[in-house]
Amino acid sequence: MVRRFLLALTVVLGVSLLTSDVFRATIVGAALPLRLTDQEFWKIVTDSSEPNGYFRSDNLTSNELWFQHVIPDLLRRTRPGGVYLGVGPEQNYTYMAAVRPAMAVIFDIRRGNMLLQLMYKAVFELSNDRADFLSMLFSKPRPKGLGSKSTVDELFTAFGTVPTSEALFAQNLKAIDARLTDTHHLPLSANDLSGIRYVHYAFFWNGYAVRPSPTYAELMTEDDGAGVSRSYLASEDSFAFLKKLQSNNLVVPVVGDFGGPKAIRAVGAYLRAHGAAVSAFYLSNVEQYLYQDRKWTAFCKNVATLPLDGSSTFIRSSSGGGFGFRGPRFVSSLGPIAEEVKNCGNF
């Protein structure tokens, strides 16, 4: 009788464990593929994307100098192995290097951002290390003496003394196009390839000042406010993690309006079908525009369809830090996604 009771208790405890956060932490993202085929990758892009939208600027690089400051708290709130969602350009890679997702989806209302992300995909895949990456991104010959132990400051200082090369730009652009169309067989149109050239040329022509302030070097050499450099180029380990994710087709760019009818919901349906949960969702300051356009409620309802758990975290920024010599000071903050969107259906 005692043995029968203990066996029943064990079964009950086992079932409870299956539904607990502790157990879910070990299987978040477990059903996601370790690699997407090129066809699967492009199917998610096309099936989830909405028509090309408009924004007032290209946003080829971030203007949020202090965006690393929330990373220590972000690491306490989230778990590795989930799905990262984000918007915009390269700051996503730094957050991804921190939270270590099994998969990432980068939304943006502009198709141009999708092309920017595809350029980055090719550059990550074609680069052996951080120095190769910077050489290809900015079309600068690799300086001597850089290696795996070089600090991010040493990398950007060394490349800052090297002029850009038009011949290297042409060579790199050819390699980027070939990687995307010949290796991955992505059906990019002539306009898409022209858009990728436009993006890559901006890095070649402007160097670190793709955005004059803050520059790319300033963004990458900034720290988390406590002296720890956490940019995606701060270590070879972070770069290698992102290179592997990109090589496995697990960083997926999607064209979509946060308040639109399709993009977020389509991605949510894919994640649910694979038993995955969102770990972090980087919003930048998009909510400001959603409120202006009276789309915030639609956005909230879209997010409510995502697979979330208690650790799913919004990362947002706002221009609440005043103005400095580099322009408006954006301040980043975090919020619990599930808690914030639980009443969307009542709006």
PENOR-V792636 format. One record per residue. N is the residue number from 1. RES is the residue in one small letter. SS is DSSP state (H for helix, E for strand, L for the rest). PHI is phi in whole degrees, -180 to 180 (none if undefined). OMEGA is omega in degrees with one decimal (NA if undefined). Layout:
N & RES & SS & PHI & OMEGA
N & RES & SS & PHI & OMEGA
This chain:
1 & m & L & none & 179.6
2 & v & H & -64 & 179.8
3 & r & H & -63 & 179.7
4 & r & H & -65 & 177.8
5 & f & H & -64 & -179.6
6 & l & H & -64 & 177.9
7 & l & H & -64 & 178.2
8 & a & H & -62 & 179.1
9 & l & H & -63 & 179.1
10 & t & H & -62 & 178.8
11 & v & H & -63 & 179.6
12 & v & H & -62 & 179.4
13 & l & H & -63 & 178.9
14 & g & H & -64 & 177.2
15 & v & H & -63 & 178.4
16 & s & H & -61 & -179.9
17 & l & H & -64 & -179.8
18 & l & H & -61 & -177.1
19 & t & L & -100 & -176.3
20 & s & L & -85 & 177.1
21 & d & H & -64 & -179.4
22 & v & H & -61 & -179.8
23 & f & H & -69 & -179.1
24 & r & H & -60 & -179.8
25 & a & H & -62 & -178.4
26 & t & H & -87 & -176.2
27 & i & H & -121 & 178.7
28 & v & L & -57 & 179.9
29 & g & L & 80 & -174.4
30 & a & L & -62 & -177.2
31 & a & L & -88 & 176.8
32 & l & L & -70 & 177.1
33 & p & L & -66 & 176.3
34 & l & L & -73 & 177.2
35 & r & L & -154 & 172.6
36 & l & L & -94 & 171.0
37 & t & L & -67 & 178.8
38 & d & H & -60 & 179.6
39 & q & H & -68 & 178.7
40 & e & H & -65 & 178.0
41 & f & H & -56 & -176.0
42 & w & H & -70 & 177.8
43 & k & H & -66 & 177.2
44 & i & H & -64 & 178.4
45 & v & H & -57 & -173.4
46 & t & H & -75 & -178.4
47 & d & H & -71 & -177.0
48 & s & H & -96 & -170.8
49 & s & L & -77 & 173.8
50 & e & L & -105 & 177.5
51 & p & L & -60 & 178.7
52 & n & L & -56 & 179.7
53 & g & L & -111 & -174.8
54 & y & L & -118 & 165.0
55 & f & L & -137 & -168.8
56 & r & L & -75 & 179.0
57 & s & L & -145 & -177.9
58 & d & L & -74 & -178.2
59 & n & L & 51 & -179.7
60 & l & L & -77 & 174.0
61 & t & L & -140 & -178.2
62 & s & L & -72 & 170.4
63 & n & L & -117 & -176.4
64 & e & L & -104 & -172.7
65 & l & L & -64 & -173.8
66 & w & L & -99 & -171.6
67 & f & H & -67 & 177.8
68 & q & H & -76 & -171.2
69 & h & H & -62 & -179.0
70 & v & H & -89 & -172.3
71 & i & H & -62 & 178.1
72 & p & H & -57 & 177.8
73 & d & H & -70 & 178.4
74 & l & H & -59 & 179.7
75 & l & H & -66 & 177.3
76 & r & H & -73 & -174.9
77 & r & H & -89 & -170.3
78 & t & L & -109 & 178.2
79 & r & L & -123 & 175.6
80 & p & L & -69 & 175.0
81 & g & L & 92 & 177.0
82 & g & L & -91 & 179.5
83 & v & E & -118 & 178.1
84 & y & E & -96 & 173.0
85 & l & E & -118 & -178.9
86 & g & E & -159 & -179.5
87 & v & E & -142 & 172.3
88 & g & L & 90 & -170.3
89 & p & L & -91 & -161.8
90 & e & L & -75 & -178.7
91 & q & H & -61 & 176.3
92 & n & H & -57 & -176.6
93 & y & H & -65 & 178.4
94 & t & H & -68 & 176.4
95 & y & H & -66 & 178.1
96 & m & H & -65 & 178.1
97 & a & H & -62 & 179.7
98 & a & H & -80 & -172.4
99 & v & H & -88 & 175.0
100 & r & L & 52 & -179.5
101 & p & L & -76 & 172.1
102 & a & L & -82 & -178.3
103 & m & E & -160 & 177.7
104 & a & E & -138 & 174.4
105 & v & E & -127 & -178.9
106 & i & E & -111 & 178.9
107 & f & E & -92 & 165.8
108 & d & E & -166 & -178.6
109 & i & L & -68 & -176.4
110 & r & L & -100 & 173.1
111 & r & H & -63 & 178.0
112 & g & H & -57 & 178.0
113 & n & H & -71 & 175.0
114 & m & H & -60 & 179.5
115 & l & H & -67 & 173.8
116 & l & H & -59 & 179.9
117 & q & H & -65 & 177.1
118 & l & H & -68 & 174.5
119 & m & H & -60 & 179.2
120 & y & H & -60 & 179.3
121 & k & H & -54 & -178.9
122 & a & H & -64 & -178.5
123 & v & H & -66 & 174.6
124 & f & H & -57 & -174.8
125 & e & H & -66 & -175.9
126 & l & H & -86 & -175.4
127 & s & L & -105 & 179.0
128 & n & L & -81 & -177.5
129 & d & L & -155 & -175.8
130 & r & H & -63 & -179.0
131 & a & H & -66 & 175.0
132 & d & H & -61 & -179.2
133 & f & H & -61 & 179.7
134 & l & H & -65 & 178.5
135 & s & H & -61 & -178.8
136 & m & H & -75 & -177.4
137 & l & H & -62 & -175.0
138 & f & H & -105 & -179.8
139 & s & L & 55 & 177.0
140 & k & E & -122 & 175.6
141 & p & L & -59 & -178.4
142 & r & L & -71 & 176.8
143 & p & L & -68 & 177.4
144 & k & L & -74 & 172.2
145 & g & L & 90 & 179.8
146 & l & L & -91 & -179.2
147 & g & L & -150 & -175.0
148 & s & L & -65 & -177.9
149 & k & L & -92 & -179.9
150 & s & L & -64 & 176.8
151 & t & L & -76 & 179.4
152 & v & H & -64 & 176.5
153 & d & H & -65 & 179.1
154 & e & H & -65 & 178.1
155 & l & H & -60 & -175.4
156 & f & H & -73 & 175.1
157 & t & H & -66 & -179.1
158 & a & H & -64 & 179.8
159 & f & H & -69 & 178.7
160 & g & H & -66 & 180.0
161 & t & L & -95 & -175.3
162 & v & L & -106 & 178.3
163 & p & L & -74 & 175.5
164 & t & E & -72 & -178.1
165 & s & L & -127 & 179.1
166 & e & H & -66 & 178.0
167 & a & H & -64 & 179.1
168 & l & H & -68 & 176.3
169 & f & H & -59 & -179.3
170 & a & H & -63 & 178.9
171 & q & H & -65 & -178.8
172 & n & H & -67 & 179.9
173 & l & H & -62 & 177.6
174 & k & H & -62 & 179.8
175 & a & H & -68 & 178.2
176 & i & H & -63 & 179.7
177 & d & H & -60 & -178.9
178 & a & H & -66 & 180.0
179 & r & H & -62 & -176.6
180 & l & H & -77 & -173.4
181 & t & H & -96 & -178.1
182 & d & H & -91 & -179.5
183 & t & H & -78 & -177.4
184 & h & L & -93 & 178.0
185 & h & L & 57 & 176.4
186 & l & L & -76 & -176.1
187 & p & L & -81 & -178.1
188 & l & L & -79 & -179.9
189 & s & L & -79 & 175.6
190 & a & H & -61 & 177.2
191 & n & H & -66 & 177.5
192 & d & H & -63 & 179.7
193 & l & H & -64 & 175.6
194 & s & H & -65 & 177.8
195 & g & H & -66 & 177.4
196 & i & H & -67 & 176.5
197 & r & H & -62 & 178.9
198 & y & H & -57 & -179.1
199 & v & H & -66 & -177.1
200 & h & H & -65 & 178.7
201 & y & H & -64 & 179.2
202 & a & H & -61 & 178.0
203 & f & H & -72 & 177.2
204 & f & H & -64 & -172.5
205 & w & H & -75 & -174.2
206 & n & H & -96 & -177.3
207 & g & H & 63 & -178.9
208 & y & H & -62 & -176.2
209 & a & H & -90 & 172.5
210 & v & H & -55 & 162.9
211 & r & L & -109 & -174.1
212 & p & L & -56 & -179.1
213 & s & L & -154 & -8.1
214 & p & L & -73 & 178.8
215 & t & L & -76 & 178.3
216 & y & H & -61 & 179.4
217 & a & H & -63 & 178.7
218 & e & H & -64 & 179.0
219 & l & H & -63 & -174.3
220 & m & H & -79 & -177.6
221 & t & H & -98 & 173.5
222 & e & L & -67 & 178.3
223 & d & L & -120 & -174.7
224 & d & L & -88 & -179.5
225 & g & L & 90 & 178.7
226 & a & L & -120 & 175.3
227 & g & L & 90 & -179.7
228 & v & L & -102 & 178.5
229 & s & L & -82 & -175.0
230 & r & L & -122 & 178.9
231 & s & L & -65 & -175.8
232 & y & L & -68 & 175.6
233 & l & L & -104 & -178.7
234 & a & L & -75 & -178.4
235 & s & L & -149 & 175.8
236 & e & H & -66 & 179.8
237 & d & H & -63 & 178.8
238 & s & H & -65 & 178.8
239 & f & H & -61 & -178.2
240 & a & H & -63 & 177.4
241 & f & H & -61 & -178.2
242 & l & H & -70 & 177.4
243 & k & H & -60 & 179.1
244 & k & H & -66 & 179.2
245 & l & H & -60 & 179.3
246 & q & H & -67 & -178.8
247 & s & H & -64 & 178.4
248 & n & L & -90 & 177.8
249 & n & L & 61 & -174.9
250 & l & L & -106 & 168.8
251 & v & E & -117 & -168.1
252 & v & E & -109 & 177.0
253 & p & E & -87 & -177.7
254 & v & E & -129 & 175.3
255 & v & E & -87 & -179.6
256 & g & L & -174 & 174.3
257 & d & L & -86 & 178.5
258 & f & L & -56 & 178.6
259 & g & L & -99 & -178.4
260 & g & L & -82 & -172.3
261 & p & L & -84 & -165.5
262 & k & L & -126 & -162.8
263 & a & H & -57 & -176.6
264 & i & H & -63 & -178.3
265 & r & H & -66 & 179.3
266 & a & H & -66 & 177.2
267 & v & H & -64 & 177.6
268 & g & H & -59 & 179.4
269 & a & H & -64 & 177.7
270 & y & H & -63 & -178.4
271 & l & H & -65 & 178.3
272 & r & H & -62 & -179.2
273 & a & H & -64 & -179.2
274 & h & L & -108 & 175.7
275 & g & L & 64 & -176.6
276 & a & L & -100 & 177.3
277 & a & L & -128 & 178.0
278 & v & E & -75 & 176.7
279 & s & E & -93 & -179.2
280 & a & E & -147 & 179.1
281 & f & E & -134 & 179.6
282 & y & E & -86 & -174.6
283 & l & E & -104 & -169.0
284 & s & E & 53 & 176.8
285 & n & L & -113 & -176.7
286 & v & H & -62 & -179.0
287 & e & H & -58 & 177.6
288 & q & H & -56 & -178.6
289 & y & H & -77 & 176.9
290 & l & H & -64 & 176.7
291 & y & H & -64 & -179.2
292 & q & H & -61 & -177.3
293 & d & L & -94 & 179.8
294 & r & L & 57 & 179.9
295 & k & L & -116 & -173.8
296 & w & H & -64 & 179.6
297 & t & H & -63 & 176.9
298 & a & H & -63 & 176.7
299 & f & H & -62 & -179.8
300 & c & H & -59 & 179.4
301 & k & H & -67 & 176.2
302 & n & H & -63 & -178.4
303 & v & H & -65 & -179.8
304 & a & H & -63 & 178.0
305 & t & L & -85 & -179.2
306 & l & L & -75 & 172.8
307 & p & L & -75 & -174.8
308 & l & L & -122 & 167.5
309 & d & L & -140 & -174.6
310 & g & L & -65 & -179.6
311 & s & L & -98 & -179.5
312 & s & L & -62 & -168.7
313 & t & E & -130 & 169.3
314 & f & E & -76 & 167.3
315 & i & E & -118 & -177.8
316 & r & E & -132 & 177.1
317 & s & E & -134 & 177.4
318 & s & E & -148 & -177.7
319 & s & L & -85 & -177.1
320 & g & L & -102 & -176.7
321 & g & L & -101 & 179.7
322 & g & L & 77 & -178.5
323 & f & E & -125 & 175.8
324 & g & E & -127 & -178.4
325 & f & L & -69 & 176.7
326 & r & L & -96 & -180.0
327 & g & E & 106 & -177.8
328 & p & E & -64 & -179.5
329 & r & L & -98 & 179.8
330 & f & L & -83 & 180.0
331 & v & E & -113 & -179.8
332 & s & E & -93 & 178.1
333 & s & E & -149 & -177.6
334 & l & E & -121 & 177.1
335 & g & E & -154 & 178.9
336 & p & E & -76 & -172.7
337 & i & H & -62 & -174.9
338 & a & H & -58 & -179.1
339 & e & H & -67 & -175.6
340 & e & H & -73 & -174.9
341 & v & H & -108 & -173.4
342 & k & L & -66 & -178.4
343 & n & L & -106 & -178.1
344 & c & H & -59 & -178.7
345 & g & H & -64 & -179.4
346 & n & H & -90 & -176.6
347 & f & L & -84 & NA
